[in-house]
Amino acid sequence: MQLRRYLATNGLTDTWKCPDWYPVVQAAKYLGVAPWELMQQSIYWRDKALIAMTAEYQAQEIINNQGK
């Protein structure tokens, strides 16, 4: 339930925190590996995957808002 509420608020609240395991799951999904495999690697790759995901999401928002 905490994850659902965190996602529903786009993380813009202090009431619902992102579960500590969720970024690992998202980064693993982005990289196409199992979360337990990613956890055996350097944190560098998890961080880079999360940075790339965020940049892609933000760029898509900019593109979507340009036509409005």
Phi and psi restraints in degrees (value plus and minus 20) as a CYANA .aco file:
   2 GLN   PHI     -80.8   -40.8
   2 GLN   PSI     -63.5   -23.5
   3 LEU   PHI     -82.7   -42.7
   3 LEU   PSI     -64.7   -24.7
   4 ARG   PHI     -78.8   -38.8
   4 ARG   PSI     -63.8   -23.8
   5 ARG   PHI     -90.5   -50.5
   5 ARG   PSI     -57.2   -17.2
   6 TYR   PHI     -80.7   -40.7
   6 TYR   PSI     -67.0   -27.0
   7 LEU   PHI     -86.9   -46.9
   7 LEU   PSI     -57.9   -17.9
   8 ALA   PHI     -85.4   -45.4
   8 ALA   PSI     -46.3    -6.3
   9 THR   PHI    -118.1   -78.1
   9 THR   PSI     -11.3    28.7
  10 ASN   PHI      35.1    75.1
  10 ASN   PSI       6.6    46.6
  11 GLY   PHI      50.6    90.6
  11 GLY   PSI      -6.2    33.8
  12 LEU   PHI    -116.4   -76.4
  12 LEU   PSI      15.5    55.5
  13 THR   PHI    -164.0  -124.0
  13 THR   PSI     129.2   169.2
  14 ASP   PHI    -108.7   -68.7
  14 ASP   PSI     -30.3     9.7
  15 THR   PHI     -90.3   -50.3
  15 THR   PSI     -62.4   -22.4
  16 TRP   PHI    -136.5   -96.5
  16 TRP   PSI      91.4   131.4
  17 LYS   PHI    -108.1   -68.1
  17 LYS   PSI     132.5   172.5
  18 CYS   PHI     -91.7   -51.7
  18 CYS   PSI     108.3   148.3
  19 PRO   PHI     -80.3   -40.3
  19 PRO   PSI     123.0   163.0
  20 ASP   PHI     -82.4   -42.4
  20 ASP   PSI     -44.0    -4.0
  21 TRP   PHI    -104.9   -64.9
  21 TRP   PSI     -38.5     1.5
  22 TYR   PHI     -85.1   -45.1
  22 TYR   PSI     -63.8   -23.8
  23 PRO   PHI     -79.6   -39.6
  23 PRO   PSI     -54.7   -14.7
  24 VAL   PHI     -85.2   -45.2
  24 VAL   PSI     -64.1   -24.1
  25 VAL   PHI     -83.0   -43.0
  25 VAL   PSI     -64.1   -24.1
  26 GLN   PHI     -85.4   -45.4
  26 GLN   PSI     -64.4   -24.4
  27 ALA   PHI     -83.4   -43.4
  27 ALA   PSI     -61.2   -21.2
  28 ALA   PHI     -83.6   -43.6
  28 ALA   PSI     -62.4   -22.4
  29 LYS   PHI     -81.7   -41.7
  29 LYS   PSI     -63.5   -23.5
  30 TYR   PHI     -82.3   -42.3
  30 TYR   PSI     -60.6   -20.6
  31 LEU   PHI    -104.2   -64.2
  31 LEU   PSI     -29.2    10.8
  32 GLY   PHI      54.3    94.3
  32 GLY   PSI      13.7    53.7
  33 VAL   PHI    -149.0  -109.0
  33 VAL   PSI     146.5   186.5
  34 ALA   PHI     -95.3   -55.3
  34 ALA   PSI     125.1   165.1
  35 PRO   PHI     -75.6   -35.6
  35 PRO   PSI     -60.0   -20.0
  36 TRP   PHI     -87.7   -47.7
  36 TRP   PSI     -47.8    -7.8
  37 GLU   PHI     -93.2   -53.2
  37 GLU   PSI     -60.6   -20.6
  38 LEU   PHI     -83.4   -43.4
  38 LEU   PSI     -57.3   -17.3
  39 MET   PHI     -86.1   -46.1
  39 MET   PSI     -38.0     2.0
  40 GLN   PHI    -105.1   -65.1
  40 GLN   PSI     -28.4    11.6
  41 GLN   PHI    -118.0   -78.0
  41 GLN   PSI     151.7   191.7
  42 SER   PHI     -79.9   -39.9
  42 SER   PSI     124.7   164.7
  43 ILE   PHI     -81.2   -41.2
  43 ILE   PSI     -40.0     0.0
  44 TYR   PHI     -71.1   -31.1
  44 TYR   PSI     -66.3   -26.3
  45 TRP   PHI     -90.4   -50.4
  45 TRP   PSI     -56.0   -16.0
  46 ARG   PHI     -84.7   -44.7
  46 ARG   PSI     -65.9   -25.9
  47 ASP   PHI     -82.4   -42.4
  47 ASP   PSI     -62.9   -22.9
  48 LYS   PHI     -85.8   -45.8
  48 LYS   PSI     -58.6   -18.6
  49 ALA   PHI     -83.4   -43.4
  49 ALA   PSI     -63.1   -23.1
  50 LEU   PHI     -87.1   -47.1
  50 LEU   PSI     -57.0   -17.0
  51 ILE   PHI     -83.8   -43.8
  51 ILE   PSI     -65.2   -25.2
  52 ALA   PHI     -83.7   -43.7
  52 ALA   PSI     -62.9   -22.9
  53 MET   PHI     -80.8   -40.8
  53 MET   PSI     -64.5   -24.5
  54 THR   PHI     -83.8   -43.8
  54 THR   PSI     -64.9   -24.9
  55 ALA   PHI     -82.4   -42.4
  55 ALA   PSI     -63.1   -23.1
  56 GLU   PHI     -83.9   -43.9
  56 GLU   PSI     -61.7   -21.7
  57 TYR   PHI     -83.8   -43.8
  57 TYR   PSI     -66.0   -26.0
  58 GLN   PHI     -86.1   -46.1
  58 GLN   PSI     -58.8   -18.8
  59 ALA   PHI     -83.8   -43.8
  59 ALA   PSI     -60.3   -20.3
  60 GLN   PHI     -85.4   -45.4
  60 GLN   PSI     -57.9   -17.9
  61 GLU   PHI     -81.8   -41.8
  61 GLU   PSI     -62.0   -22.0
  62 ILE   PHI     -82.2   -42.2
  62 ILE   PSI     -65.9   -25.9
  63 ILE   PHI     -80.6   -40.6
  63 ILE   PSI     -65.3   -25.3
  64 ASN   PHI     -84.6   -44.6
  64 ASN   PSI     -53.8   -13.8
  65 ASN   PHI    -103.1   -63.1
  65 ASN   PSI     -35.0     5.0
  66 GLN   PHI     -87.9   -47.9
  66 GLN   PSI     -50.6   -10.6
  67 GLY   PHI    -104.1   -64.1
  67 GLY   PSI     -20.4    19.6
